[in-house]
Amino acid sequence: GRVDVCVSRSGERALVSITDTGPGIPSQDLERVFDRFFRAEGSGASGHGLGLAIARAAAEQHRAQIRLENRADAAGLRATVEFAI
């Protein structure tokens, strides 16, 4: 698959967006994937379901927000981290 990283500025916010061309995440699970130990059914992903919970906690410690969305323009997922500058 392909992964793209884009850094931009929007007013007083710095944005880091990471997009991929993978299968995405079922829309009903987009917020739940930040819960500790949650793994979407049928994802086939390995691990313990901690990575995104740790990523969100780290972002919040730096007064940042992290969100996920399935791409509307293609297959894949977009993760965006917004930092106050």
C-alpha positions, 0 to 999 in steps of 0.5 A: 500500500501507499502512505502519504504524509502532509504537513500544513497550517490552518490559522493557529493550528499545525496539521499533520495528515497521514493517509493510506490506501488500505481497507479503512475502518468500519465507520461504526468503529472509528471512535472505538479504535481509540479505546484500550484493547479494542480491535475491530472484528475481522480486521486481521490486525495483530497486536493488543489494541493499544497503539491508537489509545497511546497515540491519542494520550500522547497527542492530548499531553501535547494539547493536540487532537487526533482523529481518523476518517475513511477517505471519501476520494479513494480507499484508505484511511486519513489520520489527522493530528492538530497541534496548537501553535 
